[in-house]
């Protein structure tokens, strides 16, 4: 049986691309939770967009400014965790679409005894609560062998159609029409 090396190479490249994109997206949380503005900005193409609930950043410089802002640094100083869940990645040549859900957890000063039913945990000095849960749709491209975000759109998972549209389009590997809101 002859091995189709071209097909094997294409399959391997697809797996490597999916892994690289998943790692890129997963690195967002550690960058922003450590207030590494340069690291977070480096995930975006120079003119990459980030749209969060209608607040739009239009470049990697805007992402850098957001992570370096006093309000973001206050979040980090109080204790937060931006967790981006597993991604579904669809690669087509040097372009890709990815989708995932994310949580932002915030540290509270004292565990809520009504929420924690185990005696050992009631006296814990702190707990984390979910502040935000969002749907995230990413569009990426490969430039000089490196994957970069060209667009990220995030919407609260509030039961409405915007977040559901992001998830549906992303799982289907479809780009968003940048001129209209997601379905």
Secondary structure, 3 states (H helix, E strand, C coil): CCCCHHHHHHHHHHHHHHHHHHHHHHHHHHHHHCCCHHHHHCCEEEEEEEEECCEEECCHHHHHHHHHCHHHHHHHHHCEEEEECCCEEEEECCEEEEEEEEEEEEEECCCCCCCCCCHHHHCCCCEEEEEEEEEEEEEEEEECCEEEEEEEEEEECCCCHHHHHHHHHHHCCCCCCCCCCCC
